[in-house]
């Protein structure tokens, strides 16, 4: 005979850190506290361009000669393993579940900067747009996936279509700095009213800053009060 009462058996599947593969106490963090200690960049970098500098909260000589059009640049790490490996997994292998985990790293870095500096909380986050054909081929816009949880955690406005890319351009990865600038002239269009707002421009990786410069100039021309630049990695 079978008993009328059935015992329920609960199975617990431990989530692992994406880097060291050890079990996580909080599975949704994705990266354990031990790996996190060495992941976020702690070196002194210029607040304007993100390149190595002797003072974090002062502009370097490069930025004094040619000031950036944004107020500050915040990034998690230089473009190197292990974070570059995670970005490639998300961007090129379609592992989109990494997006909130990487977004959390950027949030922690920004909160750190806000604590020690004079960062202004943005009113709106704007992600770097992909052209619709490239977005269709990839299946997603990685900057959009990063912006959604950040906007929710910081209680900021976010609209995926605030900036549009009007026409497709060749990949920026293999182009020189001069060619990148020419490649991006007039390619973006602002669809939202940003007048009087503090904005945060978001991308996954910044190399020369040409894309961010073009977007920041457009938003400031549209009346934005200030523009911050956020990214996961800044290449050296």
RALINFEN-V558177 format. One record per residue. N is the residue number from 1. RES is the residue in one letter. SS is DSSP state (hx for helix, st for strand, lp for the rest). OMEGA is omega as a letter, one per 40 degrees, with the letter a starting at -180 (none if undefined). Layout:
{{N & RES & SS & OMEGA} {N & RES & SS & OMEGA}}
This chain:
{{1 & X & lp & i} {2 & X & lp & i} {3 & X & lp & a} {4 & X & lp & i} {5 & X & lp & i} {6 & X & lp & i} {7 & X & lp & i} {8 & X & lp & i} {9 & X & lp & a} {10 & X & lp & i} {11 & X & lp & i} {12 & X & lp & i} {13 & X & lp & a} {14 & X & lp & i} {15 & X & lp & a} {16 & X & st & i} {17 & X & lp & a} {18 & X & lp & a} {19 & X & lp & a} {20 & X & lp & i} {21 & X & lp & i} {22 & X & lp & a} {23 & X & st & a} {24 & X & lp & i} {25 & X & lp & i} {26 & X & lp & a} {27 & X & hx & a} {28 & X & hx & i} {29 & X & hx & i} {30 & X & lp & a} {31 & X & lp & a} {32 & X & lp & a} {33 & X & hx & i} {34 & X & hx & i} {35 & X & hx & a} {36 & X & hx & a} {37 & X & hx & a} {38 & X & hx & a} {39 & X & hx & a} {40 & X & lp & a} {41 & X & lp & i} {42 & X & lp & a} {43 & X & lp & a} {44 & X & lp & a} {45 & X & st & i} {46 & X & lp & a} {47 & X & lp & a} {48 & X & lp & a} {49 & X & lp & i} {50 & X & lp & i} {51 & X & lp & a} {52 & X & st & a} {53 & X & lp & i} {54 & X & lp & a} {55 & X & lp & a} {56 & X & lp & a} {57 & X & lp & i} {58 & X & lp & i} {59 & X & lp & i} {60 & X & lp & a} {61 & X & hx & i} {62 & X & hx & a} {63 & X & hx & i} {64 & X & hx & i} {65 & X & hx & a} {66 & X & lp & a} {67 & X & lp & i} {68 & X & lp & a} {69 & X & lp & i} {70 & X & lp & a} {71 & X & lp & a} {72 & X & st & i} {73 & X & st & a} {74 & X & st & i} {75 & X & st & a} {76 & X & st & a} {77 & X & st & i} {78 & X & st & a} {79 & X & lp & a} {80 & X & lp & i} {81 & X & lp & e} {82 & X & lp & a} {83 & X & hx & i} {84 & X & hx & i} {85 & X & hx & i} {86 & X & hx & i} {87 & X & hx & i} {88 & X & hx & i} {89 & X & hx & i} {90 & X & hx & a} {91 & X & hx & a} {92 & X & hx & i} {93 & X & lp & i} {94 & X & lp & i} {95 & X & lp & a} {96 & X & hx & i} {97 & X & hx & i} {98 & X & hx & a} {99 & X & hx & i} {100 & X & hx & i} {101 & X & hx & i} {102 & X & hx & i} {103 & X & hx & i} {104 & X & hx & i} {105 & X & hx & i} {106 & X & hx & i} {107 & X & hx & i} {108 & X & hx & i} {109 & X & hx & a} {110 & X & hx & i} {111 & X & hx & i} {112 & X & hx & i} {113 & X & hx & a} {114 & X & hx & a} {115 & X & hx & a} {116 & X & hx & a} {117 & X & lp & a} {118 & X & lp & a} {119 & X & lp & i} {120 & X & lp & i} {121 & X & lp & a} {122 & X & lp & i} {123 & X & lp & a} {124 & X & st & i} {125 & X & st & i} {126 & X & st & a} {127 & X & st & i} {128 & X & lp & a} {129 & X & lp & i} {130 & X & lp & i} {131 & X & lp & a} {132 & X & hx & a} {133 & X & hx & i} {134 & X & hx & i} {135 & X & hx & i} {136 & X & hx & i} {137 & X & hx & a} {138 & X & hx & a} {139 & X & lp & a} {140 & X & lp & i} {141 & X & lp & a} {142 & X & hx & i} {143 & X & hx & i} {144 & X & hx & i} {145 & X & hx & i} {146 & X & hx & a} {147 & X & hx & a} {148 & X & hx & i} {149 & X & hx & i} {150 & X & hx & i} {151 & X & hx & i} {152 & X & hx & a} {153 & X & hx & a} {154 & X & hx & a} {155 & X & lp & i} {156 & X & lp & i} {157 & X & st & i} {158 & X & st & i} {159 & X & lp & a} {160 & X & lp & a} {161 & X & lp & i} {162 & X & lp & i} {163 & X & st & i} {164 & X & st & i} {165 & X & st & a} {166 & X & lp & a} {167 & X & lp & a} {168 & X & lp & i} {169 & X & lp & i} {170 & X & lp & i} {171 & X & lp & a} {172 & X & hx & a} {173 & X & hx & a} {174 & X & hx & a} {175 & X & lp & i} {176 & X & lp & a} {177 & X & hx & i} {178 & X & hx & a} {179 & X & hx & i} {180 & X & hx & a} {181 & X & hx & i} {182 & X & hx & a} {183 & X & hx & a} {184 & X & hx & a} {185 & X & lp & i} {186 & X & lp & a} {187 & X & lp & a} {188 & X & st & i} {189 & X & st & i} {190 & X & st & a} {191 & X & lp & a} {192 & X & lp & i} {193 & X & lp & a} {194 & X & lp & a} {195 & X & lp & i} {196 & X & lp & a} {197 & X & lp & i} {198 & X & st & a} {199 & X & st & i} {200 & X & st & i} {201 & X & st & a} {202 & X & st & i} {203 & X & st & i} {204 & X & st & a} {205 & X & st & i} {206 & X & st & i} {207 & X & lp & i} {208 & X & lp & a} {209 & X & lp & a} {210 & X & hx & a} {211 & X & hx & i} {212 & X & hx & i} {213 & X & hx & a} {214 & X & hx & a} {215 & X & hx & a} {216 & X & hx & i} {217 & X & hx & i} {218 & X & hx & a} {219 & X & hx & i} {220 & X & hx & i} {221 & X & hx & i} {222 & X & lp & i} {223 & X & lp & i} {224 & X & lp & a} {225 & X & lp & i} {226 & X & st & i} {227 & X & st & i} {228 & X & st & i} {229 & X & st & i} {230 & X & st & i} {231 & X & st & i} {232 & X & st & a} {233 & X & st & i} {234 & X & st & a} {235 & X & lp & i} {236 & X & lp & none}}
